[in-house]
Amino acid sequence: MATTVAGMSKQQLARALGATGAAFGLISVVAPRMVAGTYGVPVTPAGLQLQRLFGSHALAISVLTLSAQTEEETNRGLAVVAGMNAIDALTALAAAAQAGRATTLRAVASSLAYGAAALVVRSMRG
């Protein structure tokens, strides 16, 4: 198992993933139109509220990784991030017929990439 990737330690990479997730969550809460547009989701009042809710859960889960003090806490946070993104990818696929191909592809690709990155970092030696 690797101890560094691109010169960064497991803890540094975990914090970078946490910061990325927190930024996405915060943007989803304060500027949901921007995120909805990026994913090709129609902008409606209900859709914007759901985007804010999605953002708040991404922000809250990112705090697990950002606040981790031990390798066990880091691993737990990364496992939650990977699990959440796997569920997000599955629900996107389940709704594909209604959501459309472009939106589904964006949702599945981003969820799988972020979840996979969490698993790779989790597999590193601390």
Order of alpha helices (4+ residues) and beta strands (2+ residues): beta-beta-alpha-alpha-alpha-alpha-alpha-alpha
